Amino acid sequence: QTPTSATNSNGGHRHSSSEMHRTMASPTLLSLVLGVCLVMNADAFYTGSALTPLLRTSPQGSMCARSILASSPRRLQINYQIKMSSGTVVEERAGEVRQIANADVNPTYGETGGAMLLMKDVTIARGDRDLMTGVDWRLVPGERIGVVGPNGAGKSTLLSAAAGRIPVIGSVLVKPGVSMGYLVQTAVSGSKRTAWKEAASQMHRLNAAQAELDEATHAITEGDTSEEALNRMADAQEAFEQAGGYNVEEKVGSVLSGLGFDPADYEKPCSDFSGGWQMKIALARLLLSEPDMLLLDEPTNHLDSNAKAWLARYISSYEGTVVLVTHEASLLNAADLTGVIEVRDQRAHMFRGSYQKFLVEREERVLRAQKEYEEQQREIEKLESYITRFGAKASHAASAQSKKKALDKIARVEMPTDLDTPSSGPHLRFPRPQFCEQEMITLSGATWGWNNEALYKDCSLTIEREMRLVVLGPNGCGKSTLLAALSGKLPLIGGERSIAEHLEMGVFTQDLAQELPLDKVAMDVVLEHVQAKDPSINSERARAVMGALGLSGSKALQAVGTMSGGEKARVALSMFVLVPHNLLILDEPSNHLDAATVAVLTAALSGFEGSIVVVTHNREFCEAIKPTHVAKVIGQPGTQKVTVENRPLLPSDWAGLEPDSQGGLPG
């Protein structure tokens, strides 16, 4: 191109194209310019295109650009290609692009001997407490690994270590070129995109293929019909097809539909959705990015039964490598796992095979370990008895000394921890409820919804003393919104809400654990909350309840910010359980909790003498609390109603809310 010169609108000199080329060829100068611009106005460079020349110019320039991007506080979406000597344009492997683009992961890349991930003699700590030591893990391509264990054992922390989000002692390496996707428990509330666009926003391979196809098409439409241009076009079309470009709408729609979105939801902005639905959008976005290594931390917390079944099928057929942390036994069974890691007793125990095989083998291991421990204890007692009996006798001194040396050489076997079972676990009791009038809460001709837009209209509903009400309905119909109206958190648009004079209502929602002060000690948070309502509750009572929920010993003295999601949920539950209530309103109370804690909670609710209103996708939990009434949400949004029947749950109540017995969706 012929060099040109121009002035800007203010009369200042603007560089000629040849001068700009010389400037762009200087990596050091460009890195300084980019660094200043990224600090002053990062949005100007978020397309990533401005960095492409620097990434291509030299190794030093590439390092400068990567350093700038690595320090950027936001996630970038960068698509660029490398021009090879043959003239063929190829996409740089997503493992390079996404290493820079994904702020949620920061892995260390290095030689792994062909494994996707390699951990050697790793110690992982939280605060001043070692969660696990001596972790050796080799994750090979195509594996589907389930990570299980009690709340607080370190399952999520193990994933964070693999993703490079936390420091560890030891070696954690990811194979160079491997792309990693990590489901972080934060939503997309800041996004201004629609649900569809946000879900599709990180389809990096497709985006790169689309950009190359556009460039190749543009070159031909501009008159370049050379063999090189035609070959480039053919290659670009093939790459676009392989990336799913010709069925992208079907792919995005399939994922959104599988997670419970209606087609009418696709064009709604993310900000219109609740936190739970925004988490689903984040999950859809991650799945559609199709990373080589998919790390999923409790992905089912906001999913109904159908969405869980869909996700299990998706994972079981995923072509990449999957590591899954979940308490959902049904998901672990249906995901067709190739291995299980159990985090227990500060160790990561590795098992090969399915989840069912793991359960059998784990029990056998514990029994073998128990037998070995008992045999060693008998041998130790025998030696100690001999030494005590004959050590002081001159005639047996030499023999006793020999026995003592043998005792000192024994490598002590630790006593294995019993497997968690409901019968062996701790017990929990809710305080006896105070008297309340027969009609506890009444909605009369009530209309309510969010942002002054009606979701329910002209509804009448009464919660009575000793009622145990389960609210059923498809995902997204507004069950949590109904609870918000009953509790008074959501003001009515029309109609009336009245409450009994002696109502003492306790409300537990999915968001309580996220609202805890992170800088305070868990025990202090619990005591401060409960003593404000009942000063007679002392630390001994609080410790007993927290211990029953799995926060015993030093765990109760941890800062909330160092706790896992499950442990935070237990802190919130402790606050909820300690204060006397005569009506409990529960929104998905089993989310984030392991099986042992859910068993403790259901047993406590089963024995609770007050009234209960609960929303849950957990059928086993639902049936265990022995409901006396069943409520269903019917109708269309804007004119929805609530029907209440005085009867126990029936199998037909779950029709359309659960996968069928074959694991598929109902026809």
C-alpha positions as CSV (number, residue, x, y, z in Angstrom):
1,Q,0.0,0.0,0.0
2,T,1.3,3.5,-0.8
3,P,2.2,5.5,2.3
4,T,-0.3,8.2,3.1
5,S,-0.4,11.0,5.6
6,A,-3.4,12.8,7.1
7,T,-4.3,15.1,10.0
8,N,-6.9,14.4,12.6
9,S,-9.9,16.5,13.3
10,N,-7.9,18.7,15.7
11,G,-5.3,19.5,13.1
12,G,-2.7,17.2,14.6
13,H,-0.4,14.9,12.5
14,R,-1.6,11.3,12.1
15,H,1.0,8.7,11.3
16,S,1.3,7.3,7.8
17,S,0.6,3.6,7.3
18,S,4.4,2.9,6.8
19,E,5.1,4.7,10.1
20,M,2.4,2.7,11.8
21,H,3.9,-0.5,10.5
22,R,7.3,0.5,11.9
23,T,5.7,1.3,15.3
24,M,3.8,-2.0,15.4
25,A,7.1,-3.8,14.6
26,S,8.5,-2.6,17.9
27,P,7.3,-5.0,20.6
28,T,8.7,-3.0,23.5
29,L,7.1,0.3,22.4
30,L,3.7,-1.4,21.7
31,S,3.7,-3.2,25.0
32,L,4.1,0.2,26.8
33,V,1.3,1.7,24.8
34,L,-0.9,-1.3,25.4
35,G,0.0,-1.3,29.1
36,V,-1.1,2.3,29.5
37,C,-4.3,1.8,27.5
38,L,-5.3,-1.3,29.4
39,V,-4.9,0.5,32.7
40,M,-6.7,3.7,31.5
41,N,-9.5,2.0,29.4
42,A,-9.3,-1.8,29.3
43,D,-12.5,-2.0,27.3
44,A,-10.8,-0.5,24.3
45,F,-8.7,-3.7,23.8
46,Y,-11.2,-6.4,24.9
47,T,-11.6,-7.7,21.3
48,G,-8.0,-8.8,21.4
49,S,-7.4,-7.8,17.8
50,A,-5.0,-5.0,18.8
51,L,-2.7,-7.5,20.4
52,T,-2.4,-9.8,17.4
53,P,0.5,-8.0,15.7
54,L,2.5,-8.0,18.9
55,L,1.8,-11.7,19.5
56,R,3.2,-12.4,16.0
57,T,6.2,-10.1,15.8
58,S,8.7,-11.8,18.1
59,P,9.1,-14.0,21.1
60,Q,9.7,-10.9,23.2
61,G,6.6,-9.2,21.8
62,S,4.5,-12.3,22.5
63,M,5.8,-12.4,26.1
64,C,4.9,-8.7,26.5
65,A,1.4,-9.2,25.3
66,R,0.8,-12.3,27.3
67,S,2.1,-10.5,30.4
68,I,-0.3,-7.6,29.9
69,L,-3.2,-9.9,29.3
70,A,-2.4,-12.1,32.3
71,S,-2.6,-9.1,34.6
72,S,-5.9,-7.9,33.1
73,P,-8.7,-8.0,35.8
74,R,-11.3,-9.2,33.3
75,R,-11.9,-12.1,31.1
76,L,-10.9,-11.5,27.5
77,Q,-12.1,-13.2,24.4
78,I,-9.2,-13.4,21.9
79,N,-9.4,-15.1,18.5
80,Y,-6.3,-14.9,16.3
81,Q,-4.5,-17.1,13.8
82,I,-0.8,-17.8,12.9
83,K,0.2,-17.5,9.3
84,M,2.4,-20.5,8.4
85,S,5.1,-20.6,5.8
86,S,2.9,-22.6,3.5
87,G,0.3,-19.8,3.5
88,T,-2.2,-21.9,5.3
89,V,-4.0,-20.1,8.1
90,V,-4.6,-22.2,11.2
91,E,-6.2,-21.5,14.5
92,E,-3.8,-21.3,17.3
93,R,-4.8,-24.1,19.7
94,A,-7.4,-23.1,22.2
95,G,-5.1,-24.1,24.9
96,E,-3.0,-21.0,24.1
97,V,-5.9,-18.7,23.4
98,R,-7.9,-19.8,26.4
99,Q,-4.9,-19.8,28.8
100,I,-5.0,-16.0,28.2
101,A,-8.7,-15.6,27.8
102,N,-10.0,-17.4,30.9
103,A,-9.4,-15.4,34.1
104,D,-11.0,-18.3,36.1
105,V,-8.0,-20.6,35.6
106,N,-4.3,-20.0,35.9
107,P,-2.6,-23.4,35.4
108,T,1.1,-24.2,35.3
109,Y,1.9,-25.9,32.0
110,G,4.7,-28.4,31.8
111,E,5.8,-31.9,30.8
112,T,3.2,-34.4,32.0
113,G,4.2,-37.5,30.1
114,G,1.0,-37.4,28.0
115,A,-1.4,-36.9,31.0
116,M,-3.8,-34.0,30.9
117,L,-3.0,-33.1,34.5
118,L,-0.2,-34.4,36.8
119,M,0.0,-33.9,40.5
120,K,3.0,-35.1,42.5
121,D,3.3,-35.2,46.3
122,V,0.9,-32.2,46.6
123,T,-0.2,-30.8,50.0
124,I,-3.3,-28.5,49.9
125,A,-4.1,-26.3,52.8
126,R,-7.0,-23.9,53.8
127,G,-5.8,-21.3,56.2
128,D,-3.5,-23.0,58.7
129,R,-5.1,-26.4,58.2
130,D,-3.9,-29.1,55.8
131,L,-6.9,-30.4,53.9
132,M,-4.9,-33.2,52.2
133,T,-1.3,-34.3,51.9
134,G,0.7,-36.6,49.5
135,V,-1.7,-36.2,46.6
136,D,-0.5,-38.1,43.5
137,W,-2.9,-37.8,40.6
138,R,-2.4,-38.6,36.9
139,L,-5.5,-37.6,34.8
140,V,-5.4,-39.1,31.3
141,P,-7.3,-37.9,28.2
142,G,-10.9,-39.1,28.0
143,E,-11.3,-39.9,31.7
144,R,-14.5,-38.9,33.6
145,I,-13.6,-38.6,37.3
146,G,-16.0,-38.1,40.2
147,V,-14.7,-36.4,43.3
148,V,-16.6,-37.3,46.5
149,G,-16.3,-36.9,50.2
150,P,-17.9,-35.0,53.2
151,N,-18.4,-31.3,53.2
152,G,-15.2,-29.5,54.1
153,A,-12.9,-32.4,53.2
154,G,-11.4,-30.4,50.3
155,K,-13.1,-31.5,47.1
156,S,-13.6,-28.0,45.7
157,T,-10.1,-27.0,46.8
158,L,-8.7,-30.0,44.9
159,L,-10.3,-28.6,41.7
160,S,-9.0,-25.1,42.5
161,A,-5.5,-26.5,42.8
162,A,-5.8,-28.3,39.5
163,A,-7.0,-25.0,37.9
164,G,-4.1,-23.1,39.4
165,R,-6.3,-20.8,41.5
166,I,-4.6,-21.5,44.8
167,P,-1.0,-22.1,45.8
168,V,0.0,-25.6,46.8
169,I,3.1,-27.4,48.1
170,G,4.3,-29.9,45.4
171,S,3.9,-30.1,41.7
172,V,0.7,-29.4,39.7
173,L,1.3,-29.4,35.9
174,V,-1.1,-29.3,32.9
175,K,-0.2,-30.6,29.5
176,P,0.8,-27.7,27.2
177,G,-1.9,-26.8,24.7
178,V,-4.7,-28.2,26.8
179,S,-7.7,-25.9,27.3
180,M,-9.4,-25.9,30.7
181,G,-12.9,-24.9,31.6
182,Y,-13.9,-24.4,35.2
183,L,-17.4,-23.8,36.6
184,V,-16.9,-21.1,39.2
185,Q,-19.8,-20.6,41.7
186,T,-20.4,-17.0,40.5
187,A,-23.1,-16.0,38.2
188,V,-23.2,-13.6,35.1
189,S,-25.2,-10.8,36.7
190,G,-22.9,-8.2,35.2
191,S,-23.6,-9.3,31.7
192,K,-25.8,-7.1,29.5
193,R,-26.1,-9.9,26.8
194,T,-29.1,-12.0,26.2
195,A,-29.1,-15.5,27.7
196,W,-28.4,-16.9,24.2
197,K,-25.5,-14.6,23.4
198,E,-24.0,-15.1,26.8
199,A,-24.2,-18.9,26.5
200,A,-22.5,-18.7,23.1
201,S,-20.0,-16.1,24.0
202,Q,-17.0,-18.5,24.6
203,M,-17.3,-20.9,21.7
204,H,-13.7,-20.0,21.0
205,R,-13.0,-22.6,18.3
206,L,-16.2,-21.7,16.4
207,N,-15.5,-18.0,16.7
208,A,-12.0,-18.5,15.3
209,A,-13.3,-20.6,12.5
210,Q,-16.0,-18.0,11.7
211,A,-13.4,-15.2,11.6
212,E,-11.2,-17.2,9.2
213,L,-14.1,-18.0,7.0
214,D,-15.1,-14.3,6.9
215,E,-11.6,-13.3,5.9
216,A,-11.4,-16.0,3.2
217,T,-14.8,-15.0,1.8
218,H,-13.9,-11.4,1.8
219,A,-10.7,-12.0,-0.1
220,I,-12.6,-13.8,-2.9
221,T,-15.3,-11.2,-3.1
222,E,-12.6,-8.6,-3.5
223,G,-11.4,-10.4,-6.6
224,D,-8.7,-12.7,-5.4
225,T,-9.4,-16.0,-7.2
226,S,-5.9,-17.4,-7.0
227,E,-5.4,-21.1,-6.1
228,E,-4.1,-20.1,-2.7
229,A,-7.3,-18.0,-2.0
230,L,-9.6,-20.9,-3.1
231,N,-7.7,-23.4,-1.1
232,R,-7.9,-21.1,1.9
233,M,-11.6,-20.8,1.4
234,A,-12.0,-24.6,1.2
235,D,-9.9,-25.1,4.4
236,A,-11.9,-22.4,6.2
237,Q,-15.3,-24.0,5.2
238,E,-14.1,-27.4,6.5
239,A,-12.8,-26.0,9.8
240,F,-16.1,-24.1,10.2
241,E,-18.1,-27.3,9.6
242,Q,-15.9,-29.3,12.0
243,A,-16.4,-26.6,14.7
244,G,-20.2,-27.0,14.4
245,G,-20.7,-23.8,12.5
246,Y,-23.6,-25.1,10.4
247,N,-25.6,-26.3,13.4
248,V,-24.6,-23.8,16.0
249,E,-28.2,-22.7,16.7
250,E,-29.2,-26.4,17.2
251,K,-26.2,-26.8,19.6
252,V,-26.8,-23.7,21.7
253,G,-30.6,-24.4,21.8
254,S,-30.0,-28.0,22.9
255,V,-27.8,-26.9,25.8
256,L,-30.1,-24.2,27.0
257,S,-33.2,-26.4,26.6
258,G,-31.5,-29.2,28.4
259,L,-30.8,-26.9,31.4
260,G,-34.4,-25.9,31.6
261,F,-34.7,-22.7,29.5
262,D,-37.8,-22.2,27.3
263,P,-37.3,-20.7,23.8
264,A,-39.0,-17.5,25.1
265,D,-36.1,-17.1,27.6
266,Y,-33.4,-17.1,25.0
267,E,-33.6,-13.4,24.1
268,K,-34.1,-12.1,27.7
269,P,-31.1,-10.2,29.2
270,C,-29.1,-12.0,31.8
271,S,-30.0,-9.4,34.4
272,D,-33.7,-10.4,34.2
273,F,-32.9,-13.9,35.6
274,S,-32.5,-14.9,39.2
275,G,-29.1,-15.9,40.7
276,G,-29.9,-19.6,40.2
277,W,-30.8,-19.1,36.5
278,Q,-27.8,-17.0,36.0
279,M,-25.7,-19.9,37.3
280,K,-27.4,-22.1,34.6
281,I,-26.4,-19.6,31.9
282,A,-22.8,-19.7,33.2
283,L,-22.9,-23.5,33.0
284,A,-24.3,-23.4,29.5
285,R,-21.5,-21.0,28.5
286,L,-18.9,-23.3,29.9
287,L,-20.3,-26.5,28.2
288,L,-20.6,-24.7,24.9
289,S,-16.9,-23.6,25.1
290,E,-16.0,-27.3,24.8
291,P,-12.7,-27.3,26.7
292,D,-10.3,-30.3,26.6
293,M,-10.6,-30.5,30.4
294,L,-13.9,-29.7,32.0
295,L,-13.9,-29.1,35.8
296,L,-17.4,-29.0,37.3
297,D,-17.9,-28.0,41.0
298,E,-21.4,-28.9,42.2
299,P,-23.1,-28.2,38.8
300,T,-26.5,-29.4,39.9
301,N,-27.2,-27.0,42.8
302,H,-29.8,-25.1,40.7
303,L,-31.0,-27.8,38.4
304,D,-34.3,-29.8,38.6
305,S,-34.4,-33.5,38.0
306,N,-34.8,-33.3,34.2
307,A,-31.9,-30.9,33.9
308,K,-29.8,-33.2,36.1
309,A,-30.6,-36.2,33.9
310,W,-29.7,-34.1,30.8
311,L,-26.4,-33.1,32.3
312,A,-25.5,-36.7,33.2
313,R,-26.1,-37.7,29.6
314,Y,-24.0,-34.8,28.4
315,I,-21.1,-35.7,30.7
316,S,-21.3,-39.4,29.8
317,S,-20.9,-38.6,26.1
318,Y,-18.5,-35.7,26.4
319,E,-15.4,-36.2,24.1
320,G,-13.0,-34.4,26.5
321,T,-11.9,-35.1,30.0
322,V,-14.2,-34.4,32.9
323,V,-13.7,-33.9,36.6
324,L,-16.9,-33.7,38.6
325,V,-17.5,-32.7,42.2
326,T,-21.0,-33.5,43.4
327,H,-23.0,-35.0,46.2
328,E,-25.6,-36.3,43.7
329,A,-25.3,-40.1,43.7
330,S,-27.7,-40.3,40.7
331,L,-25.4,-38.0,38.7
332,L,-22.3,-40.0,39.7
333,N,-24.0,-43.2,38.5
334,A,-25.4,-41.8,35.3
335,A,-22.2,-40.0,34.2
336,D,-20.5,-43.2,33.3
337,L,-17.4,-42.5,35.4
338,T,-14.1,-44.1,34.7
339,G,-12.8,-43.4,38.2
340,V,-13.5,-41.9,41.6
341,I,-11.4,-39.8,44.0
342,E,-12.6,-39.9,47.6
343,V,-11.3,-37.1,49.7
344,R,-11.1,-38.4,53.3
345,D,-8.8,-38.4,56.3
346,Q,-6.5,-35.7,54.6
347,R,-5.9,-38.0,51.6
348,A,-7.1,-38.3,48.1
349,H,-8.0,-42.0,47.7
350,M,-8.0,-43.1,44.0
351,F,-10.4,-45.8,42.7
352,R,-10.8,-47.1,39.1
353,G,-14.1,-47.9,37.6
354,S,-17.7,-46.8,38.1
355,Y,-19.3,-45.2,41.1
356,Q,-21.0,-48.4,42.1
357,K,-17.7,-50.3,41.9
358,F,-16.2,-47.5,44.1
359,L,-18.8,-48.0,46.8
360,V,-18.1,-51.8,46.9
361,E,-14.3,-51.4,46.8
362,R,-14.3,-48.6,49.4
363,E,-16.2,-50.7,51.9
364,E,-13.8,-53.6,51.2
365,R,-10.8,-51.3,51.7
366,V,-12.1,-50.0,55.0
367,L,-12.7,-53.5,56.2
368,R,-9.2,-54.6,55.2
369,A,-7.7,-51.5,56.9
370,Q,-9.8,-52.2,60.0
371,K,-8.6,-55.8,60.1
372,E,-5.0,-54.7,59.6
373,Y,-5.3,-52.1,62.4
374,E,-6.8,-54.6,64.8
375,E,-4.2,-57.2,64.1
376,Q,-1.4,-54.7,64.7
377,Q,-3.0,-53.5,67.9
378,R,-3.1,-57.1,69.2
379,E,0.6,-57.5,68.3
380,I,1.4,-54.2,70.0
381,E,-0.5,-55.2,73.2
382,K,1.3,-58.5,73.2
383,L,4.7,-56.9,73.0
384,E,3.8,-54.2,75.6
385,S,2.5,-56.8,78.0
386,Y,5.7,-58.8,77.7
387,I,7.9,-55.8,78.3
388,T,5.8,-54.7,81.3
389,R,5.8,-58.1,82.8
390,F,9.4,-59.1,82.3
391,G,11.3,-55.8,81.7
392,A,12.3,-55.5,85.4
393,K,13.5,-59.1,85.7
394,A,17.2,-59.7,85.1
395,S,16.6,-63.2,83.7
396,H,14.4,-61.7,81.0
397,A,16.1,-58.3,80.5
398,A,17.7,-59.2,77.1
399,S,14.5,-60.7,75.8
400,A,12.4,-57.7,77.0
401,Q,14.9,-55.3,75.4
402,S,14.6,-57.2,72.1
403,K,10.8,-57.0,72.3
404,K,11.1,-53.2,73.0
405,K,13.2,-52.8,69.9
406,A,10.7,-54.7,67.8
407,L,7.9,-52.5,69.2
408,D,9.8,-49.3,68.3
409,K,10.2,-50.6,64.7
410,I,6.5,-51.1,64.1
411,A,5.1,-48.7,61.5
412,R,1.9,-47.8,63.1
413,V,-1.3,-48.2,61.1
414,E,-3.8,-45.4,61.7
415,M,-7.3,-46.4,62.7
416,P,-9.6,-46.1,59.6
417,T,-12.5,-43.7,59.8
418,D,-15.9,-45.3,59.8
419,L,-17.9,-44.7,56.6
420,D,-20.6,-42.1,56.9
421,T,-24.0,-43.7,57.6
422,P,-27.2,-42.1,58.8
423,S,-27.3,-44.5,61.8
424,S,-23.8,-43.7,62.9
425,G,-23.9,-39.9,62.3
426,P,-24.8,-37.1,64.8
427,H,-28.4,-36.2,65.6
428,L,-30.1,-32.8,65.5
429,R,-33.3,-31.5,67.0
430,F,-35.1,-28.3,66.4
431,P,-36.3,-26.3,69.5
432,R,-39.8,-26.9,70.5
433,P,-42.1,-24.4,68.7
434,Q,-44.1,-21.9,70.6
435,F,-47.9,-21.7,70.4
436,C,-49.4,-20.0,67.3
437,E,-52.9,-19.4,66.2
438,Q,-54.5,-21.8,63.6
439,E,-54.1,-19.6,60.6
440,M,-50.4,-18.6,60.5
441,I,-50.1,-16.8,57.2
442,T,-52.9,-15.9,54.8
443,L,-52.8,-14.5,51.3
444,S,-56.1,-13.1,50.0
445,G,-56.6,-12.2,46.4
446,A,-52.9,-11.7,46.2
447,T,-50.9,-10.6,43.1
448,W,-47.1,-10.6,43.2
449,G,-44.0,-10.8,41.0
450,W,-40.7,-9.0,40.5
451,N,-40.1,-5.5,39.3
452,N,-43.8,-4.7,39.7
453,E,-44.6,-7.3,37.0
454,A,-47.2,-9.9,38.1
455,L,-46.2,-13.6,38.0
456,Y,-49.1,-14.8,40.2
457,K,-52.5,-13.1,40.1
458,D,-55.5,-13.2,42.4
459,C,-54.2,-16.1,44.6
460,S,-55.6,-17.1,48.0
461,L,-53.6,-19.4,50.2
462,T,-53.5,-20.1,54.0
463,I,-50.7,-21.8,55.9
464,E,-52.1,-23.4,59.0
465,R,-50.7,-24.8,62.2
466,E,-49.2,-28.4,61.9
467,M,-49.3,-28.1,58.1
468,R,-46.3,-29.7,56.2
469,L,-46.6,-28.3,52.7
470,V,-44.5,-29.3,49.7
471,V,-44.5,-26.9,46.7
472,L,-44.1,-28.7,43.3
473,G,-43.8,-27.3,39.8
474,P,-41.4,-27.3,36.9
475,N,-38.2,-25.4,37.1
476,G,-38.5,-21.7,36.6
477,C,-42.3,-21.5,37.4
478,G,-41.7,-19.3,40.4
479,K,-41.7,-21.6,43.4
480,S,-39.1,-19.5,45.2
481,T,-41.1,-16.4,44.3
482,L,-44.1,-17.9,46.1
483,L,-42.0,-18.5,49.2
484,A,-40.8,-14.9,49.0
485,A,-44.4,-13.7,49.0
486,L,-45.4,-15.9,51.9
487,S,-42.4,-14.8,54.0
488,G,-43.1,-11.1,53.3
489,K,-39.7,-10.6,51.6
490,L,-41.5,-9.8,48.4
491,P,-44.2,-7.1,48.8
492,L,-47.5,-7.8,47.1
493,I,-48.6,-5.9,44.0
494,G,-52.2,-6.4,45.0
495,G,-54.3,-8.2,47.6
496,E,-53.5,-8.8,51.3
497,R,-51.1,-10.7,53.4
498,S,-51.9,-11.3,57.1
499,I,-50.0,-13.1,59.8
500,A,-50.8,-14.6,63.2
501,E,-50.0,-12.6,66.3
502,H,-47.6,-15.3,67.7
503,L,-46.0,-16.3,64.4
504,E,-42.3,-17.1,64.8
505,M,-41.1,-17.7,61.2
506,G,-37.7,-19.1,60.1
507,V,-36.7,-18.7,56.5
508,F,-33.8,-20.6,54.9
509,T,-33.0,-19.8,51.3
510,Q,-30.4,-20.8,48.8
511,D,-28.7,-17.4,49.2
512,L,-28.2,-17.3,52.9
513,A,-24.8,-18.9,52.8
514,Q,-23.5,-16.3,50.3
515,E,-24.5,-13.4,52.6
516,L,-22.3,-14.5,55.5
517,P,-19.5,-12.1,56.6
518,L,-16.3,-13.7,55.2
519,D,-13.9,-12.1,57.7
520,K,-15.6,-13.4,60.8
521,V,-15.2,-16.8,62.7
522,A,-18.1,-19.2,62.0
523,M,-18.9,-19.7,65.7
524,D,-19.0,-15.9,66.3
525,V,-21.3,-15.4,63.3
526,V,-23.7,-18.1,64.6
527,L,-23.7,-16.7,68.2
528,E,-24.1,-13.1,67.1
529,H,-27.2,-14.0,65.1
530,V,-28.9,-16.4,67.5
531,Q,-28.3,-14.4,70.7
532,A,-29.8,-11.3,69.1
533,K,-33.1,-13.3,69.0
534,D,-32.6,-15.5,72.1
535,P,-29.8,-14.4,74.6
536,S,-30.2,-17.6,76.5
537,I,-28.5,-19.6,73.7
538,N,-24.9,-20.2,74.8
539,S,-21.7,-21.3,73.0
540,E,-22.1,-24.9,74.3
541,R,-25.5,-25.2,72.6
542,A,-24.2,-23.6,69.4
543,R,-21.2,-25.9,69.3
544,A,-23.5,-29.0,69.7
545,V,-25.7,-27.9,66.8
546,M,-22.7,-27.0,64.6
547,G,-21.1,-30.3,65.4
548,A,-24.2,-32.2,64.5
549,L,-24.1,-30.5,61.1
550,G,-20.4,-31.5,60.6
551,L,-18.7,-28.3,61.9
552,S,-17.0,-29.9,65.0
553,G,-13.8,-29.0,66.7
554,S,-11.6,-26.5,64.9
555,K,-13.9,-26.2,61.9
556,A,-16.3,-24.1,64.0
557,L,-13.4,-21.6,64.7
558,Q,-12.5,-21.1,61.0
559,A,-13.1,-17.8,59.3
560,V,-16.1,-18.1,57.0
561,G,-14.1,-16.9,54.0
562,T,-11.8,-20.0,54.3
563,M,-14.8,-22.4,54.2
564,S,-16.2,-24.5,51.3
565,G,-19.7,-23.8,49.9
566,G,-21.0,-26.8,51.8
567,E,-19.5,-25.6,55.1
568,K,-21.0,-22.1,54.6
569,A,-24.4,-23.8,54.1
570,R,-23.9,-25.6,57.4
571,V,-23.1,-22.3,59.2
572,A,-26.3,-20.8,57.8
573,L,-28.3,-23.9,58.8
574,S,-26.8,-23.7,62.3
575,M,-28.1,-20.1,62.6
576,F,-31.5,-21.3,61.4
577,V,-31.8,-24.4,63.6
578,L,-30.8,-22.8,66.9
579,V,-33.6,-20.2,67.1
580,P,-37.1,-21.5,68.1
581,H,-39.7,-21.2,65.2
582,N,-43.2,-22.4,64.8
583,L,-43.1,-22.1,61.0
584,L,-40.1,-23.1,58.8
585,I,-39.9,-21.9,55.2
586,L,-37.2,-23.8,53.3
587,D,-36.0,-23.1,49.7
588,E,-33.8,-25.9,48.4
589,P,-32.3,-26.7,51.9
590,S,-30.4,-29.8,50.7
591,N,-28.3,-27.8,48.1
592,H,-24.5,-27.8,48.9
593,L,-24.9,-30.5,51.5
594,D,-23.4,-34.0,51.5
595,A,-25.5,-37.1,52.0
596,A,-24.7,-37.5,55.7
597,T,-25.7,-33.9,56.5
598,V,-28.9,-34.2,54.4
599,A,-29.8,-37.3,56.4
600,V,-29.3,-35.4,59.7
601,L,-31.4,-32.5,58.5
602,T,-34.3,-34.7,57.2
603,A,-34.4,-36.6,60.5
604,A,-34.6,-33.3,62.4
605,L,-37.3,-32.0,60.1
606,S,-39.2,-35.2,60.4
607,G,-39.4,-34.8,64.2
608,F,-40.2,-31.0,64.0
609,E,-43.5,-30.3,65.8
610,G,-44.2,-27.0,63.9
611,S,-45.3,-26.2,60.4
612,I,-43.1,-26.5,57.3
613,V,-43.3,-25.1,53.8
614,V,-40.6,-26.5,51.5
615,V,-39.4,-26.2,47.9
616,T,-37.0,-28.9,46.8
617,H,-36.0,-31.0,43.7
618,N,-34.8,-33.8,46.0
619,R,-37.6,-36.4,46.0
620,E,-36.0,-38.5,48.8
621,F,-35.7,-35.4,51.0
622,C,-39.3,-34.4,50.1
623,E,-40.8,-37.7,51.1
624,A,-38.7,-38.0,54.3
625,I,-40.3,-35.0,55.9
626,K,-43.8,-36.6,55.6
627,P,-45.8,-33.8,54.0
628,T,-49.5,-33.4,54.9
629,H,-50.3,-31.0,52.0
630,V,-49.2,-30.7,48.4
631,A,-49.2,-27.4,46.5
632,K,-48.8,-27.1,42.8
633,V,-48.1,-24.0,40.6
634,I,-50.4,-24.0,37.6
635,G,-51.2,-21.6,34.7
636,Q,-49.1,-19.2,32.7
637,P,-46.7,-16.6,34.0
638,G,-48.7,-13.4,34.8
639,T,-51.8,-15.3,35.8
640,Q,-50.4,-18.2,37.7
641,K,-52.3,-19.8,40.6
642,V,-51.4,-22.1,43.5
643,T,-53.5,-25.1,44.3
644,V,-53.3,-26.9,47.7
645,E,-54.5,-30.4,48.4
646,N,-54.7,-32.0,51.9
647,R,-53.0,-35.3,51.1
648,P,-49.7,-37.1,51.2
649,L,-47.4,-37.2,48.2
650,L,-48.2,-39.6,45.3
651,P,-45.9,-41.0,42.7
652,S,-48.0,-39.2,40.0
653,D,-47.0,-35.8,41.6
654,W,-43.5,-36.3,40.1
655,A,-44.8,-36.8,36.5
656,G,-42.9,-34.3,34.3
657,L,-40.6,-33.3,37.1
658,E,-38.2,-36.3,37.0
659,P,-36.5,-38.3,34.3
660,D,-38.0,-41.7,33.5
661,S,-36.6,-44.9,34.8
662,Q,-34.3,-45.2,31.8
663,G,-32.6,-41.9,32.6
664,G,-34.3,-40.0,29.7
665,L,-36.8,-37.2,29.8
666,P,-40.5,-38.0,29.9
667,G,-42.1,-38.3,26.5
